[in-house]
């Protein structure tokens, strides 16, 4: 009997501009090593919330400048 090996997606793969922004903010917060080890889904609620809050702030600032 063979075992199935589940392919793990690259947690740092950038698919669109929002993913790029999320990655930049995570890097600034020092969370890149944790994301590489355990993935995005295993961040705490506080860490995820901080990333989302900063993304929102930057997107608002960008929109206001346009």
N, CA, C and O atoms as CSV, one atom per row, in Angstrom:
chain,resi,resn,atom,element,x,y,z
A,1,UNK,N,N,0.851,-1.179,0.000
A,1,UNK,CA,C,0.000,0.000,0.000
A,1,UNK,C,C,0.896,1.241,0.000
A,1,UNK,O,O,1.862,1.324,0.758
A,2,UNK,N,N,0.567,2.178,-0.839
A,2,UNK,CA,C,1.372,3.400,-0.898
A,2,UNK,C,C,0.691,4.519,-0.135
A,2,UNK,O,O,-0.534,4.612,-0.062
A,3,UNK,N,N,1.533,5.358,0.426
A,3,UNK,CA,C,1.009,6.523,1.148
A,3,UNK,C,C,0.886,7.692,0.189
A,3,UNK,O,O,1.732,7.902,-0.680
A,4,UNK,N,N,-0.167,8.433,0.364
A,4,UNK,CA,C,-0.315,9.659,-0.424
A,4,UNK,C,C,0.439,10.768,0.276
A,4,UNK,O,O,0.345,10.927,1.493
A,5,UNK,N,N,1.173,11.518,-0.485
A,5,UNK,CA,C,1.904,12.645,0.061
A,5,UNK,C,C,1.161,13.906,-0.317
A,5,UNK,O,O,0.968,14.198,-1.497
A,6,UNK,N,N,0.745,14.650,0.691
A,6,UNK,CA,C,0.017,15.889,0.443
A,6,UNK,C,C,1.007,16.986,0.073
A,6,UNK,O,O,1.945,17.271,0.817
A,7,UNK,N,N,0.785,17.586,-1.068
A,7,UNK,CA,C,1.652,18.665,-1.514
A,7,UNK,C,C,1.270,19.943,-0.788
A,7,UNK,O,O,0.115,20.369,-0.818
A,8,UNK,N,N,2.249,20.546,-0.140
A,8,UNK,CA,C,2.018,21.783,0.598
A,8,UNK,C,C,2.291,22.950,-0.329
A,8,UNK,O,O,3.329,23.009,-0.989
A,9,UNK,N,N,1.355,23.868,-0.369
A,9,UNK,CA,C,1.524,25.051,-1.201
A,9,UNK,C,C,2.606,25.947,-0.610
A,9,UNK,O,O,2.816,25.966,0.602
A,10,UNK,N,N,3.282,26.678,-1.466
A,10,UNK,CA,C,4.300,27.620,-1.013
A,10,UNK,C,C,3.602,28.790,-0.329
A,10,UNK,O,O,2.859,29.525,-0.978
A,11,UNK,N,N,3.830,28.978,0.982
A,11,UNK,CA,C,3.140,30.056,1.691
A,11,UNK,C,C,3.587,31.447,1.255
A,11,UNK,O,O,2.929,32.440,1.567
A,12,UNK,N,N,4.691,31.519,0.543
A,12,UNK,CA,C,5.182,32.830,0.117
A,12,UNK,C,C,4.944,33.095,-1.367
A,12,UNK,O,O,5.496,34.045,-1.921
A,13,UNK,N,N,4.137,32.275,-2.006
A,13,UNK,CA,C,3.826,32.479,-3.415
A,13,UNK,C,C,2.970,33.735,-3.569
A,13,UNK,O,O,1.979,33.923,-2.864
A,14,UNK,N,N,3.369,34.574,-4.494
A,14,UNK,CA,C,2.656,35.824,-4.738
A,14,UNK,C,C,1.802,35.658,-5.985
A,14,UNK,O,O,2.309,35.360,-7.067
A,15,UNK,N,N,0.500,35.854,-5.819
A,15,UNK,CA,C,-0.431,35.642,-6.929
A,15,UNK,C,C,-0.998,36.944,-7.469
A,15,UNK,O,O,-1.342,37.027,-8.648
A,16,UNK,N,N,-1.098,37.952,-6.631
A,16,UNK,CA,C,-1.679,39.217,-7.054
A,16,UNK,C,C,-1.129,40.354,-6.194
A,16,UNK,O,O,-0.391,40.090,-5.244
A,17,UNK,N,N,-1.462,41.605,-6.495
A,17,UNK,CA,C,-0.925,42.737,-5.729
A,17,UNK,C,C,-1.278,42.704,-4.239
A,17,UNK,O,O,-0.479,43.143,-3.412
A,18,UNK,N,N,-2.456,42.195,-3.886
A,18,UNK,CA,C,-2.814,42.121,-2.469
A,18,UNK,C,C,-1.949,41.104,-1.724
A,18,UNK,O,O,-1.574,41.324,-0.573
A,19,UNK,N,N,-1.635,39.990,-2.389
A,19,UNK,CA,C,-0.732,39.015,-1.781
A,19,UNK,C,C,0.650,39.622,-1.578
A,19,UNK,O,O,1.305,39.371,-0.567
A,20,UNK,N,N,1.084,40.419,-2.544
A,20,UNK,CA,C,2.389,41.080,-2.437
A,20,UNK,C,C,2.400,42.043,-1.252
A,20,UNK,O,O,3.366,42.083,-0.491
A,21,UNK,N,N,1.335,42.812,-1.097
A,21,UNK,CA,C,1.229,43.747,0.025
A,21,UNK,C,C,1.216,42.988,1.353
A,21,UNK,O,O,1.890,43.384,2.305
A,22,UNK,N,N,0.457,41.908,1.414
A,22,UNK,CA,C,0.383,41.090,2.624
A,22,UNK,C,C,1.762,40.547,2.984
A,22,UNK,O,O,2.141,40.543,4.156
A,23,UNK,N,N,2.501,40.096,2.002
A,23,UNK,CA,C,3.837,39.565,2.218
A,23,UNK,C,C,4.794,40.657,2.711
A,23,UNK,O,O,5.591,40.419,3.619
A,24,UNK,N,N,4.719,41.841,2.122
A,24,UNK,CA,C,5.577,42.959,2.543
A,24,UNK,C,C,5.309,43.334,4.000
A,24,UNK,O,O,6.245,43.562,4.765
A,25,UNK,N,N,4.050,43.399,4.379
A,25,UNK,CA,C,3.696,43.766,5.746
A,25,UNK,C,C,4.131,42.677,6.722
A,25,UNK,O,O,4.646,42.982,7.797
A,26,UNK,N,N,3.933,41.430,6.365
A,26,UNK,CA,C,4.363,40.324,7.224
A,26,UNK,C,C,5.873,40.376,7.437
A,26,UNK,O,O,6.365,40.103,8.531
A,27,UNK,N,N,6.596,40.727,6.383
A,27,UNK,CA,C,8.050,40.846,6.494
A,27,UNK,C,C,8.432,41.983,7.438
A,27,UNK,O,O,9.332,41.837,8.265
A,28,UNK,N,N,7.749,43.103,7.312
A,28,UNK,CA,C,8.025,44.247,8.188
A,28,UNK,C,C,7.742,43.918,9.654
A,28,UNK,O,O,8.422,44.418,10.550
A,29,UNK,N,N,6.736,43.077,9.893
A,29,UNK,CA,C,6.372,42.699,11.253
A,29,UNK,C,C,7.234,41.554,11.791
A,29,UNK,O,O,7.086,41.160,12.948
A,30,UNK,N,N,8.124,41.026,10.965
A,30,UNK,CA,C,9.005,39.949,11.403
A,30,UNK,C,C,8.339,38.591,11.461
A,30,UNK,O,O,8.742,37.735,12.249
A,31,UNK,N,N,7.321,38.382,10.636
A,31,UNK,CA,C,6.571,37.126,10.664
A,31,UNK,C,C,6.930,36.159,9.536
A,31,UNK,O,O,6.362,35.070,9.454
A,32,UNK,N,N,7.860,36.543,8.672
A,32,UNK,CA,C,8.192,35.713,7.516
A,32,UNK,C,C,8.699,34.327,7.917
A,32,UNK,O,O,8.289,33.329,7.324
A,33,UNK,N,N,9.578,34.251,8.908
A,33,UNK,CA,C,10.101,32.951,9.322
A,33,UNK,C,C,8.989,32.039,9.837
A,33,UNK,O,O,8.972,30.845,9.540
A,34,UNK,N,N,8.069,32.604,10.605
A,34,UNK,CA,C,6.950,31.810,11.125
A,34,UNK,C,C,6.063,31.331,9.981
A,34,UNK,O,O,5.614,30.185,9.985
A,35,UNK,N,N,5.810,32.190,9.011
A,35,UNK,CA,C,4.966,31.830,7.876
A,35,UNK,C,C,5.625,30.716,7.057
A,35,UNK,O,O,4.946,29.797,6.599
A,36,UNK,N,N,6.943,30.798,6.874
A,36,UNK,CA,C,7.656,29.751,6.144
A,36,UNK,C,C,7.541,28.410,6.859
A,36,UNK,O,O,7.412,27.368,6.215
A,37,UNK,N,N,7.587,28.437,8.185
A,37,UNK,CA,C,7.551,27.191,8.962
A,37,UNK,C,C,6.153,26.606,9.078
A,37,UNK,O,O,5.969,25.408,8.864
A,38,UNK,N,N,5.156,27.436,9.416
A,38,UNK,CA,C,3.827,26.902,9.727
A,38,UNK,C,C,2.732,27.349,8.767
A,38,UNK,O,O,1.615,26.837,8.841
A,39,UNK,N,N,3.013,28.273,7.883
A,39,UNK,CA,C,2.015,28.726,6.910
A,39,UNK,C,C,1.126,29.836,7.453
A,39,UNK,O,O,1.126,30.126,8.649
A,40,UNK,N,N,0.377,30.443,6.558
A,40,UNK,CA,C,-0.495,31.571,6.903
A,40,UNK,C,C,-1.603,31.157,7.856
A,40,UNK,O,O,-1.959,31.918,8.756
A,41,UNK,N,N,-2.145,29.981,7.676
A,41,UNK,CA,C,-3.300,29.538,8.456
A,41,UNK,C,C,-2.990,29.365,9.938
A,41,UNK,O,O,-3.907,29.347,10.760
A,42,UNK,N,N,-1.727,29.238,10.289
A,42,UNK,CA,C,-1.366,29.002,11.679
A,42,UNK,C,C,-0.875,30.253,12.400
A,42,UNK,O,O,-0.312,30.160,13.491
A,43,UNK,N,N,-1.083,31.414,11.802
A,43,UNK,CA,C,-0.788,32.656,12.516
A,43,UNK,C,C,-1.876,32.869,13.568
A,43,UNK,O,O,-3.004,32.401,13.413
A,44,UNK,N,N,-1.526,33.573,14.629
A,44,UNK,CA,C,-2.538,33.860,15.644
A,44,UNK,C,C,-3.518,34.894,15.099
A,44,UNK,O,O,-3.248,35.556,14.097
A,45,UNK,N,N,-4.649,35.020,15.769
A,45,UNK,CA,C,-5.653,35.999,15.358
A,45,UNK,C,C,-5.077,37.413,15.444
A,45,UNK,O,O,-5.364,38.259,14.597
A,46,UNK,N,N,-4.278,37.659,16.454
A,46,UNK,CA,C,-3.674,38.987,16.617
A,46,UNK,C,C,-2.712,39.292,15.474
A,46,UNK,O,O,-2.694,40.409,14.959
A,47,UNK,N,N,-1.915,38.305,15.078
A,47,UNK,CA,C,-0.969,38.514,13.977
A,47,UNK,C,C,-1.702,38.747,12.665
A,47,UNK,O,O,-1.361,39.652,11.904
A,48,UNK,N,N,-2.702,37.931,12.409
A,48,UNK,CA,C,-3.487,38.089,11.179
A,48,UNK,C,C,-4.218,39.423,11.156
A,48,UNK,O,O,-4.280,40.092,10.124
A,49,UNK,N,N,-4.767,39.800,12.294
A,49,UNK,CA,C,-5.475,41.068,12.394
A,49,UNK,C,C,-4.573,42.254,12.173
A,49,UNK,O,O,-4.963,43.237,11.543
A,50,UNK,N,N,-3.364,42.161,12.693
A,50,UNK,CA,C,-2.393,43.256,12.504
A,50,UNK,C,C,-2.049,43.407,11.031
A,50,UNK,O,O,-2.000,44.520,10.510
A,51,UNK,N,N,-1.813,42.293,10.367
A,51,UNK,CA,C,-1.509,42.335,8.931
A,51,UNK,C,C,-2.686,42.932,8.164
A,51,UNK,O,O,-2.496,43.809,7.321
A,52,UNK,N,N,-3.896,42.464,8.449
A,52,UNK,CA,C,-5.084,42.971,7.760
A,52,UNK,C,C,-5.327,44.444,8.025
A,52,UNK,O,O,-5.719,45.185,7.123
A,53,UNK,N,N,-5.100,44.872,9.250
A,53,UNK,CA,C,-5.283,46.278,9.595
A,53,UNK,C,C,-4.313,47.178,8.856
A,53,UNK,O,O,-4.689,48.238,8.356
A,54,UNK,N,N,-3.059,46.747,8.792
A,54,UNK,CA,C,-2.061,47.543,8.078
A,54,UNK,C,C,-2.317,47.544,6.571
A,54,UNK,O,O,-2.069,48.543,5.896
A,55,UNK,N,N,-2.817,46.415,6.044
A,55,UNK,CA,C,-3.162,46.379,4.624
A,55,UNK,C,C,-4.271,47.387,4.333
A,55,UNK,O,O,-4.206,48.128,3.352
A,56,UNK,N,N,-5.286,47.408,5.191
A,56,UNK,CA,C,-6.402,48.332,5.016
A,56,UNK,C,C,-5.932,49.769,5.064
A,56,UNK,O,O,-6.327,50.586,4.233
A,57,UNK,N,N,-5.093,50.078,6.032
A,57,UNK,CA,C,-4.576,51.441,6.169
A,57,UNK,C,C,-3.810,51.871,4.923
A,57,UNK,O,O,-4.001,52.978,4.421
A,58,UNK,N,N,-2.945,50.992,4.429
A,58,UNK,CA,C,-2.150,51.347,3.249
A,58,UNK,C,C,-3.009,51.493,2.000
A,58,UNK,O,O,-2.762,52.373,1.176
A,59,UNK,N,N,-4.012,50.641,1.856
A,59,UNK,CA,C,-4.884,50.737,0.694
A,59,UNK,C,C,-5.707,52.039,0.751
A,59,UNK,O,O,-5.924,52.681,-0.277
A,60,UNK,N,N,-6.157,52.418,1.938
A,60,UNK,CA,C,-6.893,53.685,2.086
A,60,UNK,C,C,-5.997,54.865,1.750
A,60,UNK,O,O,-6.401,55.775,1.027
A,61,UNK,N,N,-4.771,54.845,2.281
A,61,UNK,CA,C,-3.829,55.936,2.004
A,61,UNK,C,C,-3.536,56.041,0.509
A,61,UNK,O,O,-3.480,57.141,-0.040
A,62,UNK,N,N,-3.353,54.914,-0.137
A,62,UNK,CA,C,-3.083,54.900,-1.572
A,62,UNK,C,C,-4.262,55.462,-2.341
A,62,UNK,O,O,-4.086,56.235,-3.283
A,63,UNK,N,N,-5.469,55.071,-1.940
A,63,UNK,CA,C,-6.681,55.531,-2.624
A,63,UNK,C,C,-6.866,57.046,-2.429
A,63,UNK,O,O,-7.295,57.739,-3.352
A,64,UNK,N,N,-6.552,57.547,-1.258
A,64,UNK,CA,C,-6.711,58.978,-0.984
A,64,UNK,C,C,-5.723,59.818,-1.781
A,64,UNK,O,O,-6.010,60.971,-2.104
A,65,UNK,N,N,-4.557,59.252,-2.100
A,65,UNK,CA,C,-3.555,59.979,-2.870
A,65,UNK,C,C,-3.904,60.052,-4.348
A,65,UNK,O,O,-3.397,60.917,-5.062
A,66,UNK,N,N,-4.758,59.160,-4.811
A,66,UNK,CA,C,-5.081,59.132,-6.245
A,66,UNK,C,C,-6.086,60.183,-6.626
A,66,UNK,O,O,-6.458,60.285,-7.795
